[in-house]
């Protein structure tokens, strides 16, 4: 057989074999890579949009709480926050302080709740950092490790919160919208016994 014909036949056979055998695997691999990339990109975009949707409420509530805590530190000697267990009374200072506190953690909860439908592991580094801060903020309020080395009875929620009652208190409010002061007052009035129960429990 002519050498040129033989070379042509081998070349054609190789091309056919490559097309039939290898091409589907290559195309499948490229398709899977494309799908994974699009999934990561879409999830990262959805997480970013979700954070952005609630960011203004979160920043506003954080600033409001910060200002009130500074005011409390500067004026604690006035005793405006001391209600001696009489939470039924309309104490403006303690009510507005608790309102600011709950509003802040409610804003964090709004972001966290809806993330169960998304995959935040594909987020950008900056968004992942924000999500870690959100989880860390709650841990700071509930983790007794902060009291190591101090004479502190961890069985009573005196200077920390038990995690389950803490979550249930925040859950008294709507998951998808910010809290108005009037809504807070109404919830406080209607759930006062339950809230007292939360504060007295010694369950972690």
C-alpha positions in Angstrom: 0.0 0.0 0.0 1.2 3.4 -0.8 2.9 5.1 2.2 0.9 8.3 1.7 -2.4 6.4 1.7 -1.4 4.5 4.8 -0.6 7.7 6.6 -3.9 9.2 5.5 -5.8 6.2 6.7 -4.0 6.2 10.1 -4.7 9.9 10.4 -8.3 9.5 9.5 -8.7 6.6 11.9 -7.1 8.6 14.7 -9.4 11.5 14.1 -12.4 9.2 14.1 -11.3 7.4 17.3 -10.7 10.8 19.0 -14.1 12.1 17.9 -16.0 9.0 19.0 -14.1 8.0 22.1 -12.4 11.0 23.6 -14.5 14.0 22.6 -17.6 13.0 24.7 -15.4 12.8 27.8 -13.7 16.1 27.1 -17.0 17.8 26.4 -18.6 16.3 29.5 -15.6 17.5 31.6 -15.9 21.0 30.2 -19.6 21.0 30.7 -19.3 19.9 34.3 -16.6 22.6 34.9 -18.9 25.2 33.3 -21.9 24.1 35.5 -19.8 24.2 38.7 -18.4 27.6 37.8 -21.8 29.0 37.0 -23.2 27.6 40.2 -20.4 29.1 42.3 -20.9 32.5 40.6 -24.7 32.5 40.9 -24.5 31.5 44.6 -21.8 34.2 45.3 -24.0 36.8 43.6 -27.1 35.8 45.5 -25.3 35.9 48.8 -23.9 39.4 48.0 -27.4 40.6 46.9 -28.9 39.2 50.1 -26.3 40.9 52.3 -26.7 44.2 50.4 -30.5 44.0 50.9 -30.2 44.0 54.7 -27.0 46.0 55.0 -28.5 49.4 55.5 -30.8 48.1 58.3 -27.9 46.3 59.9 -25.6 49.4 59.9 -28.4 51.7 61.1 -29.3 49.4 64.0 -25.6 48.9 64.9 -25.0 52.6 65.0 -28.1 53.2 67.1 -27.0 50.5 69.6 -23.5 51.8 69.7 -24.7 55.3 70.6 -27.0 54.0 73.3 -24.2 51.9 74.9 -21.9 54.9 74.9 -24.6 56.9 76.5 -25.2 54.2 79.1 -21.5 54.0 79.9 -21.4 57.8 80.4 -24.6 58.0 82.5 -24.8 54.6 84.3 -24.6 56.4 87.6 -28.0 58.0 86.9 -29.6 54.6 87.3 -31.9 55.0 84.3 -31.5 51.4 83.4 -32.3 50.1 86.9 -35.9 48.9 86.9 -35.6 46.3 89.7 -37.5 43.7 87.8 -40.5 45.9 87.2 -40.5 45.5 83.4 -44.2 46.2 83.2 -43.6 49.9 83.9 -43.1 52.1 80.9 -39.4 53.0 81.4 -38.4 54.9 78.3 -34.7 54.4 78.8 -34.7 50.7 79.4 -37.3 50.1 76.7 -35.4 52.0 74.1 -32.1 50.4 75.1 -33.6 46.9 74.8 -35.3 47.9 71.5 -31.9 48.9 70.0 -30.3 45.7 71.2 -33.0 43.5 69.8 -33.2 45.5 66.5 -29.5 44.9 66.0 -29.6 41.1 66.5 -32.8 40.9 64.6 -31.0 42.5 61.6 -28.3 39.9 61.9 -30.9 37.1 62.1 -32.6 38.3 59.0 -29.4 37.9 57.1 -28.6 34.5 58.7 -32.1 33.0 58.3 -32.4 33.3 54.6 -28.9 32.0 54.0 -30.1 28.4 54.6 -31.4 28.4 51.0 -28.0 29.5 49.6 -24.4 28.2 49.6 -22.3 30.8 51.3 -19.1 28.7 50.9 -18.9 30.1 47.4 -19.0 33.7 48.5 -16.3 36.3 48.0 -13.7 36.7 50.8 -15.3 40.0 51.9 -18.8 38.5 52.1 -17.5 35.4 54.0 -15.9 37.7 56.5 -19.2 39.5 57.1 -21.0 36.2 57.6 -18.3 35.1 60.1 -18.7 38.4 62.0 -22.5 37.8 62.1 -22.0 34.4 63.7 -19.2 35.6 66.0 -21.4 38.5 67.3 -24.0 36.0 68.7 -21.2 33.8 70.1 -19.8 36.7 72.0 -23.2 37.2 73.7 -23.6 33.5 74.6 -20.1 32.1 75.1 -19.0 31.7 78.7 -15.4 31.3 77.6 -15.2 35.0 78.0 -15.5 34.6 81.8 -12.7 32.1 82.2 -10.4 33.2 85.1 -13.3 35.1 86.7 -15.5 34.1 89.6 -18.6 33.7 87.4 -21.4 31.2 87.8 -22.1 30.0 84.3 -25.4 28.3 85.4 -27.2 31.7 85.5 -27.6 34.1 82.7 -26.4 37.2 84.6 -23.8 38.6 82.2 -24.4 36.4 79.2 -27.3 34.8 77.4 -28.3 31.2 77.0 -28.3 30.5 73.3 -31.8 28.9 72.9 -33.7 31.6 74.9 -31.7 34.2 73.1 -32.7 32.9 69.7 -36.3 32.5 70.8 -36.5 36.1 72.0 -35.3 37.4 68.6 -37.6 34.9 66.9 -40.6 36.7 68.5 -40.3 39.2 65.7 -40.9 38.9 62.0 -38.0 37.3 60.1 -38.3 39.4 57.0 -38.7 43.0 58.0 -37.2 45.5 60.4 -38.8 46.1 63.8 -40.6 49.3 64.7 -40.5 50.6 68.3 -44.3 50.2 68.5 -44.0 46.6 67.4 -41.4 46.0 70.0 -43.6 47.5 72.7 -46.5 45.4 71.6 -44.4 42.2 71.6 -43.0 43.1 75.0 -46.5 43.6 76.5 -47.9 40.4 74.9 -45.0 38.2 75.8 -43.8 39.6 79.1 -44.3 36.4 81.1 -42.4 34.4 78.4 -39.6 36.9 78.3 -39.3 36.7 82.1 -39.1 32.9 81.8 -36.3 33.2 79.3 -34.3 35.4 81.7 -34.8 33.0 84.6 -34.0 29.7 82.8 -30.6 28.0 83.4 -30.7 25.9 80.3 -27.8 26.3 77.9 
